[in-house]
Amino acid sequence: MNALIQSLQEKIGLTAEQAKDAANHMMEYIKEKVPASMHEHLDAAALGETIKTKGAEFLAQAQAKGSDFLHTAQEKVSSFLHTKES
């Protein structure tokens, strides 16, 4: 949220304390107006992250889990086929 606070200080001329209070109030107000599923994205944006950044993290995690799943499935199929041949 520091990026938002700094922006409020620079663009509007608020003191650090005023900017912090304004940023907190803005976040609370916006969160009341949007679905709870969006709150994490708002928090990330307040930290200076973007949905693109979070999306890339999610994709990397999904790829890793998918790779693990495929490896496990391959081992099980291979084991099953070798058992059938015996």
WOUR-V319534 format. One record per residue. N is the residue number from 1. RES is the residue in three letters. PHI is phi in whole degrees, 0 to 359 (999 if undefined). NEAR is the number of other ideal C-beta (glycine too) atoms within 12 Angstrom. Layout:
N,RES,PHI,NEAR  N,RES,PHI,NEAR
//
This chain:
1,MET,999,25  2,ASN,299,15  3,ALA,297,19  4,LEU,293,30  5,ILE,298,28  6,GLN,297,18  7,SER,298,20  8,LEU,297,27  9,GLN,294,21  10,GLU,288,13  11,LYS,275,13  12,ILE,249,16  13,GLY,84,12  14,LEU,282,21  15,THR,288,13  16,ALA,301,16  17,GLU,294,13  18,GLN,297,16  19,ALA,295,25  20,LYS,297,21  21,ASP,297,19  22,ALA,296,24  23,ALA,297,30  24,ASN,298,20  25,HIS,296,19  26,MET,299,24  27,MET,296,27  28,GLU,298,18  29,TYR,297,13  30,ILE,295,20  31,LYS,297,21  32,GLU,291,14  33,LYS,263,13  34,VAL,242,17  35,PRO,298,12  36,ALA,302,12  37,SER,295,9  38,MET,269,17  39,HIS,301,18  40,GLU,298,19  41,HIS,292,24  42,LEU,294,28  43,ASP,298,23  44,ALA,296,23  45,ALA,296,26  46,ALA,295,27  47,LEU,276,19  48,GLY,95,16  49,GLU,273,20  50,THR,241,16  51,ILE,297,16  52,LYS,299,13  53,THR,297,16  54,LYS,295,20  55,GLY,297,15  56,ALA,295,14  57,GLU,297,17  58,PHE,298,17  59,LEU,298,14  60,ALA,299,14  61,GLN,294,14  62,ALA,295,14  63,GLN,296,14  64,ALA,297,14  65,LYS,294,14  66,GLY,296,14  67,SER,297,14  68,ASP,299,14  69,PHE,298,14  70,LEU,297,14  71,HIS,297,14  72,THR,296,14  73,ALA,297,14  74,GLN,298,14  75,GLU,298,14  76,LYS,293,14  77,VAL,295,14  78,SER,300,14  79,SER,297,14  80,PHE,297,13  81,LEU,294,12  82,HIS,293,11  83,THR,291,10  84,LYS,294,9  85,GLU,288,8  86,SER,285,7
//
